[in-house]
């Protein structure tokens, strides 16, 4: 009888060890999968620049290819995707001339070097900072080849200085079609 009990305990120990090994293996697989995701994460940064321009930088850990961007009614669809390498001080500039004061949605359609598709979203704000008025000037040439401003009587031009702000919200996998 003791031999049967010992045999059951021996088999139970082996089964317990096998179940423990399976649980450990599964947990290790999950950890490795998460580490791989962190190693190859995709992220961009939007930096406002002077003259209503946005600087787009790759702040992730994998090379990115930009296919299209949209800010409000402005957009550009690249015939060949533009590379922004990871870990480099590389960027593209987007001009926003033509947009007026307001709030605009930002979208960028990108792929990584594994051809996974992503969409990056954010907001762009063009805020008025100051408004001034001054007489409208007409620029006329002088005989020396220089230009001289002459005030035009009665006409006033309004100058609005603006502040550009931009925020990137998230970059996520998205199966887009252009």
PyMOL commands that set and color helices and strands:
alter all, ss='L'
color gray80, all
select helices_A, chain A and resi 2-39
alter helices_A, ss='H'
color red, helices_A
select strands_A, chain A and resi 44-49+53-58+64-71+74-84+91-95+102-112+117-141+147-173
alter strands_A, ss='S'
color yellow, strands_A
deselect
rebuild
show_as cartoon
